[in-house]
Amino acid sequence: MTTTNIYLTFNGNCEDAFTFYKSVFGGEFNYLGHYGDMPAKEPLSAEVANKVMHVGLPIGGDTMLMGDDAAHFFGGKEVVIGTNMSIMISPDSETEARRIFEQLSVGGTVQQALEAMFWGDLYGAFTDKFGIQWKISFPLK
C-alpha cells in the first residue's frame, strides 16, 4: 500500500526541531543522518557536515514526520517558511514510483531526478505545475 508522509525542510535547525517534536510525540528516530555522513565529492565545512541530511520520526501508527536542513548550504535555494513542506510518497513498487514521478512532474520543475541513491532508495523530488512540492522514495534493497 502506498503511504503518504510529511516532509519538512529547515534553515539549519532541523535537529533542534525534531528533538522538540520527539519530546512531544515520543518515540525514537528511525534514522538521523548528517550531510557529513554521506559520500562527498569534495570536503564539507564543519557547519555543513553537521546539518541534517535526513531524519525520520514515526508518529502514530501510519504517519512518519521527516525532515532535513536546506540545500542552500550547497548553493541551492534558501528555505522560505511556508514553502518548506513536501508530500512524501512511498509507493509499493519501483514501477509505481516511476509512474507517479513521471505523471506528477509533467509541467513542473524537477529538483532531483528519480534515481538510485547511496542510502539504497530510488528517490526523486519535484515541484508540480501547481507549485506543490513532492518527494518520491522507494527502497531498492
TAGISUL-V595901 format. One record per residue. N is the residue number from 1. RES is the residue in one small letter. PHI is phi in radians with two decimals (* if undefined). NEAR is the number of other ideal C-beta (glycine too) atoms within 12 Angstrom. D_LAST is the distance of its C-alpha to the last C-alpha in Angstrom with 1 decimal. Layout:
n/res/phi/near/d_last
N/RES/PHI/NEAR/D_LAST
N/RES/PHI/NEAR/D_LAST
This chain:
n/res/phi/near/d_last
1/m/*/10/17.4
2/t/-1.14/19/17.0
3/t/-2.02/22/17.8
4/t/-2.12/21/19.9
5/n/-2.33/28/20.3
6/i/-1.76/27/22.7
7/y/-2.17/32/22.0
8/l/-1.96/35/24.9
9/t/-2.06/38/25.8
10/f/-2.12/32/28.4
11/n/-1.65/25/30.9
12/g/1.95/25/30.0
13/n/-2.01/24/30.5
14/c/-1.03/36/27.0
15/e/-1.11/26/26.8
16/d/-1.09/19/30.3
17/a/-1.08/26/29.7
18/f/-1.26/34/26.6
19/t/-1.14/19/28.6
20/f/-1.13/17/31.2
21/y/-1.04/28/29.0
22/k/-1.09/23/27.7
23/s/-1.18/12/31.3
24/v/-1.47/13/32.1
25/f/-1.57/19/29.1
26/g/1.36/12/28.3
27/g/1.45/19/25.0
28/e/-2.28/15/22.6
29/f/-1.12/25/20.3
30/n/-1.46/18/16.7
31/y/-2.85/24/16.1
32/l/-2.50/24/18.9
33/g/-2.15/28/18.4
34/h/-1.93/25/21.2
35/y/-0.99/28/21.6
36/g/-1.18/20/22.8
37/d/-1.46/20/19.4
38/m/-1.58/20/17.8
39/p/-1.09/14/18.6
40/a/-1.83/16/22.0
41/k/-1.31/8/23.9
42/e/-2.52/9/27.0
43/p/-1.05/11/28.1
44/l/-1.77/20/28.0
45/s/-1.18/14/31.0
46/a/-1.04/12/30.9
47/e/-1.05/15/31.3
48/v/-1.22/26/28.2
49/a/-1.02/21/26.1
50/n/-1.57/22/26.9
51/k/-1.39/35/25.9
52/v/-1.38/37/22.9
53/m/-1.44/35/19.9
54/h/-2.87/36/18.2
55/v/-2.46/34/19.1
56/g/-2.28/33/18.2
57/l/-2.28/34/20.9
58/p/-1.12/24/20.7
59/i/-2.27/22/24.1
60/g/1.21/13/25.3
61/g/-1.46/8/23.2
62/d/-2.18/14/21.3
63/t/-2.04/20/21.6
64/m/-2.12/31/19.8
65/l/-1.68/31/21.9
66/m/-2.19/39/20.1
67/g/-2.87/41/21.8
68/d/-2.77/41/22.4
69/d/-1.61/36/25.4
70/a/-1.07/29/26.7
71/a/-1.27/24/26.0
72/h/-1.10/20/29.7
73/f/-1.15/29/29.2
74/f/-1.94/24/27.9
75/g/1.62/9/30.7
76/g/-1.40/17/29.2
77/k/-1.23/18/31.1
78/e/-1.32/18/32.3
79/v/-1.19/27/31.4
80/v/-1.91/15/34.1
81/i/-1.02/13/34.3
82/g/1.89/10/34.0
83/t/-2.07/17/31.5
84/n/-1.81/26/28.9
85/m/-2.14/25/26.9
86/s/-2.30/32/24.1
87/i/-1.65/26/22.6
88/m/-1.79/34/18.8
89/i/-1.88/38/17.3
90/s/-2.09/30/14.0
91/p/-1.23/30/14.1
92/d/-1.39/15/12.9
93/s/-2.56/17/11.7
94/e/-1.11/24/11.1
95/t/-1.05/14/14.7
96/e/-1.17/23/16.0
97/a/-1.05/31/14.5
98/r/-1.16/23/16.3
99/r/-1.09/20/19.4
100/i/-1.06/31/19.8
101/f/-1.02/32/19.5
102/e/-1.08/20/21.9
103/q/-1.34/20/24.4
104/l/-1.25/31/24.6
105/s/-1.48/29/24.9
106/v/-1.02/16/27.8
107/g/1.42/15/30.9
108/g/-1.83/21/29.0
109/t/-2.14/20/27.9
110/v/-1.49/23/24.4
111/q/-1.59/25/23.7
112/q/-2.46/27/20.2
113/a/-1.03/18/19.1
114/l/-1.26/33/15.9
115/e/-2.72/20/13.6
116/a/-1.17/20/10.5
117/m/-1.92/25/11.1
118/f/-1.09/17/11.3
119/w/-1.52/19/9.5
120/g/1.81/13/6.1
121/d/-1.84/27/7.4
122/l/-1.46/29/9.7
123/y/-2.48/34/12.9
124/g/-2.70/33/16.6
125/a/-2.45/33/19.8
126/f/-2.77/31/23.3
127/t/-1.92/24/26.6
128/d/-1.33/25/27.9
129/k/-1.15/15/31.4
130/f/-1.78/15/32.7
131/g/1.55/16/31.5
132/i/-1.53/21/28.7
133/q/-1.61/33/25.6
134/w/-2.23/38/22.2
135/k/-2.30/42/18.6
136/i/-2.04/43/15.7
137/s/-2.50/39/12.1
138/f/-2.38/31/9.1
139/p/-1.23/20/5.6
140/l/-1.48/17/3.8
141/k/-1.75/11/0.0
